[in-house]
Amino acid sequence: MFNKSEFLSRLQVSDVLQKYQVPDSVEPPPGGWVRAVRKALGMTHAQLGARAGVSRQTVQAMEKAEAERRITLDSLDRLARAMDCRLVYALVPQNGSLDDMRARRANALAEEMLRQTGHSMKLEAQGVSAEAVERQRKLLVETLLRGSSRKLWE
């Protein structure tokens, strides 16, 4: 069943996420973004700590936590604001859009379903042509995409 609210929500989120499409080559610097920006600004640990309301040692610990990918968003935001920066946080699909992700998932499910039934049909000497299998796959994908999105991820 087509869910209009879910569809509109997906469109809105996809539109926002388009702004965050970045090449795969964009990786955090080895020591993390906080350290890179702090050093580029010529700011010491103590200076950043004073602006963030924490000690020099806490800034060092936070930088280490970021480099190890275990910093909290709250801490990262606090340091960003102390450097007159803004923390930008988003979950960006790796390949394409949210609709592309749903289509890939529907295709994978359809292929698995057809593989299972195709195996049974062959055992009973009732195999179908490649064209018929492709037609069935396309119809199954369309049905999956029109149905409950939750079923795509079970």
C-alpha positions in Angstrom: 0.0 0.0 0.0 1.3 3.5 -0.9 2.1 5.5 2.1 1.8 9.2 1.1 3.2 10.5 4.4 6.3 8.2 4.2 6.8 9.1 0.5 6.7 12.9 1.3 9.0 12.5 4.3 11.5 10.5 2.2 11.4 13.3 -0.5 12.1 16.0 2.1 14.9 14.1 3.7 16.4 13.2 0.3 16.4 16.9 -0.7 18.2 17.9 2.5 20.8 15.1 2.1 21.6 16.1 -1.4 23.5 19.1 0.1 25.8 16.7 1.9 26.9 14.6 -1.1 30.6 14.5 -0.8 33.3 12.5 -2.6 34.4 9.3 -0.9 37.9 10.9 -0.7 36.7 13.3 2.1 37.9 11.7 5.3 38.6 13.3 8.6 42.3 14.3 9.1 44.3 11.7 11.0 44.1 13.6 14.3 40.4 14.6 13.7 38.7 17.8 12.6 38.9 19.6 16.0 42.7 19.3 16.1 43.1 20.3 12.4 40.9 23.4 12.7 42.4 24.4 16.1 45.9 24.1 14.7 44.9 25.9 11.5 43.5 28.8 13.6 46.8 28.9 15.6 44.9 28.1 18.8 46.5 26.2 21.7 44.7 23.5 23.7 44.6 25.9 26.7 43.0 28.7 24.5 40.4 26.4 23.1 39.7 25.0 26.6 39.2 28.6 27.9 36.7 29.3 25.1 34.9 26.0 25.7 34.9 26.2 29.4 37.0 23.1 29.9 40.7 22.4 30.9 43.6 22.0 28.4 43.7 18.3 29.4 40.0 17.9 28.6 40.5 19.4 25.1 43.4 17.0 24.6 41.2 14.1 25.7 38.3 15.3 23.5 40.6 15.5 20.5 41.9 12.0 21.1 38.3 10.8 21.5 37.4 12.4 18.2 40.4 10.8 16.4 39.2 7.4 17.8 35.6 8.0 16.7 34.2 7.9 20.3 33.6 11.6 21.0 30.0 12.6 21.8 28.1 14.9 19.5 27.6 17.3 22.5 31.4 17.5 23.1 32.1 17.9 19.4 29.5 20.7 19.1 30.9 22.4 22.2 34.4 22.5 20.7 33.1 23.6 17.3 31.2 26.5 18.8 34.3 27.5 20.8 36.2 27.8 17.5 33.3 29.8 15.9 32.4 26.7 13.8 29.2 24.8 13.3 28.9 21.1 13.7 27.2 19.5 10.7 25.8 16.1 11.3 24.1 13.9 8.7 23.6 10.3 7.6 24.3 10.3 3.9 23.5 7.3 1.7 26.7 5.8 0.3 25.4 5.2 -3.2 22.7 7.5 -4.5 19.6 8.5 -2.8 17.2 7.0 -0.2 15.0 5.9 -3.2 18.1 4.2 -4.7 18.7 2.3 -1.4 15.1 1.1 -1.4 15.3 0.0 -5.0 18.5 -1.9 -4.4 16.9 -3.6 -1.4 13.8 -4.5 -3.3 15.9 -5.9 -6.1 17.9 -8.0 -3.7 14.7 -9.4 -2.0 13.1 -10.1 -5.4 16.1 -12.0 -6.6 16.2 -14.0 -3.4 12.5 -14.9 -3.7 12.9 -15.8 -7.3 16.0 -17.9 -6.6 14.2 -19.9 -4.0 11.1 -20.5 -6.2 13.3 -21.1 -9.3 15.2 -23.8 -7.5 12.0 -25.6 -6.6 10.6 -25.2 -10.1 13.8 -26.7 -11.6 13.6 -29.6 -9.3 10.1 -30.3 -10.6 11.3 -29.8 -14.2 9.1 -26.6 -14.5 11.8 -24.0 -15.1 10.9 -20.8 -16.9 12.8 -18.7 -19.5 15.2 -16.0 -18.5 12.8 -13.4 -20.0 10.0 -14.6 -17.8 12.2 -14.5 -14.7 13.2 -11.0 -15.5 9.6 -9.9 -16.0 8.7 -11.6 -12.7 11.6 -9.8 -11.0 10.5 -6.4 -12.2 6.9 -7.0 -11.1 8.1 -8.2 -7.7 10.3 -5.2 -7.3 7.4 -2.8 -8.2 5.2 -4.7 -5.7 7.8 -4.5 -2.9 8.4 -0.8 -3.5 4.6 0.0 -3.4 4.1 -2.1 -0.3 5.1 -1.5 3.3 8.6 -0.1 3.5 9.1 -2.0 6.7 8.9 -5.3 4.9 11.9 -4.2 2.8 14.2 -4.4 5.9 12.9 -7.5 7.6 
